[in-house]
Structure formats: C-alpha cells, structure tokens
Amino acid sequence: MKSSTSEYLYSVLRQAWQELRALGGKAAQMLMRTPLPKLLVLCIGLALIITIVPLILTLFVAFMLIKLLLLLVFVSVRANKTRHDSSPNRPHYSSNDVEDVQVIRVEKIDFRRGDRR
C-alpha cells in the first residue's frame, strides 16, 4: 500500500514533467518557424552569455580576493610600523596627554568704512 505523501509527490512530479514537455514542444515549434539567420544570431547570443557570465563572476571573485590580500598586507605592515615606531627613545603621546584646548567661538565681525585699517 502506497502512502498518500508518495502518491501526492508522484502526481506533482508527473504534472511538472507534462508542463515541461509541453513548453519544450512549443519552443521547438517556434524554433522551426524561425528563419535560420535569426536562429544563428540567437545561438551566438546564448553562447556569449553562457561564456561571459562565468568569466565576469570569476574576475569579480579574483579581484575581491586580491583586494582582501592587499588589505591584510597593508594592515600587517602598518601594525609592524607602529610597533617599530613606539621605541623607548621616541616619546609616544596619546589623546590623554594632550593639553586641554579651549574652544573659541568666532562670530561675524562687521567693520565700518572708517574703522578698517
């Protein structure tokens, strides 16, 4: 005795196969009515799309990996540079060591003709 799930799955797959077959038949009939030069252009266009899309994706991934590699190299170089720059002979200042700065508000000053020098 078959379960209802397997019968349902079988009927869905059978219906999907029938739909795909009908779609393929319509596509074949359309291609039979299409003139050969137009069919040739369609085939060349499809071939270009099939070859160019993977190339574009491969180049994108390659450049992202190169960018990541260069980023890692520059970060490690910068880390080594700051490690060598913080030698005991050279003083290192942090934001806490800087003197307090008083903020001065500058407003617009209007001069009269006689006051300007």
C-alpha angles and dihedrals in degrees: 000000000000121000121242091242094058091046090051092048091048092051092048092050092046091051092047090051091051091050092049091048091051091048091049091050092052091048091050092050091049091050091050090056093046115098115247097245091053090046090051091052090049091051093048091048092050091048091051092050092048092051101038100048095060089044091054092047092048092050091048092053092044093052092046090053091048090049091050092048092050091047091053091048094050093046092051091046091050091048091051091046093053090046091054093042093056093071118149092249093061118065116235118213125200130191089263092059095056116100118253112265122211114224113229119203113222115205130189113276118208116205124202116223095252096046098056114097 
